[in-house]
Amino acid sequence: MRSVLIKDTTREERVRIVKQGLSFCDDSSCEACSGCSMGVGSIEAMYKPYIDGELELREVNMLHAAKAYVHG
């Protein structure tokens, strides 16, 4: 498996990684349909910090999980 770390990928590869990872919903365009269980509206907006090289993929997912899930 290839690395998905920012230091090991180009911006274009990160776009492809995000789209490929989201292909499970049968609509890889993810244009703010708000129909997915992620509940973020625009998936591309959610992963923009990763695509732009600002946050690692795991950091984006952890930040979303911290905001989306209520403990207890």
C-alpha positions as CSV (number, residue, x, y, z in Angstrom):
1,M,0.0,0.0,0.0
2,R,1.3,3.4,-0.9
3,S,1.7,6.2,1.6
4,V,-1.1,8.8,1.8
5,L,1.1,11.2,3.8
6,I,1.3,14.8,2.5
7,K,5.1,14.5,2.1
8,D,4.7,11.4,-0.1
9,T,2.0,12.7,-2.4
10,T,1.2,15.5,-4.8
11,R,-1.9,17.6,-4.7
12,E,-3.3,15.6,-7.6
13,E,-2.6,12.3,-5.9
14,R,-4.4,13.6,-2.8
15,V,-7.5,14.5,-4.8
16,R,-7.5,11.0,-6.3
17,I,-7.0,9.4,-2.8
18,V,-10.0,11.3,-1.4
19,K,-12.2,10.5,-4.4
20,Q,-11.2,6.9,-4.4
21,G,-11.8,6.6,-0.7
22,L,-15.3,8.0,-1.2
23,S,-16.3,5.9,-4.1
24,F,-18.3,3.6,-1.9
25,C,-21.4,5.9,-2.2
26,D,-21.6,5.3,-6.0
27,D,-21.2,9.1,-6.6
28,S,-17.6,10.0,-6.4
29,S,-18.4,13.6,-7.3
30,C,-19.8,14.3,-3.8
31,E,-21.1,17.7,-4.6
32,A,-22.8,18.7,-1.4
33,C,-25.5,16.1,-1.7
34,S,-25.7,15.9,2.2
35,G,-27.0,12.4,1.7
36,C,-24.1,10.6,3.1
37,S,-23.6,9.5,6.7
38,M,-20.7,11.9,7.1
39,G,-23.2,14.7,7.5
40,V,-20.7,17.4,6.3
41,G,-22.6,18.5,3.2
42,S,-19.5,18.9,1.0
43,I,-17.0,16.1,1.3
44,E,-14.5,18.0,-0.8
45,A,-14.7,20.9,1.7
46,M,-14.1,18.6,4.6
47,Y,-11.0,17.1,3.0
48,K,-9.7,20.4,1.5
49,P,-7.1,20.9,4.3
50,Y,-5.6,17.4,3.3
51,I,-5.8,18.1,-0.4
52,D,-4.1,21.5,0.1
53,G,-1.4,19.9,2.2
54,E,-2.3,21.6,5.5
55,L,-3.5,18.6,7.6
56,E,-2.8,14.8,7.2
57,L,-5.8,12.7,6.2
58,R,-6.0,11.1,9.7
59,E,-6.0,14.6,11.3
60,V,-9.0,15.6,9.2
61,N,-10.8,12.4,10.1
62,M,-10.0,12.9,13.8
63,L,-11.2,16.5,13.8
64,H,-14.5,15.5,12.1
65,A,-15.0,12.6,14.6
66,A,-14.3,14.9,17.5
67,K,-17.1,17.3,16.4
68,A,-19.5,14.7,15.1
69,Y,-19.7,12.2,18.0
70,V,-21.0,12.8,21.4
71,H,-19.5,10.7,24.2
72,G,-22.1,9.2,26.5
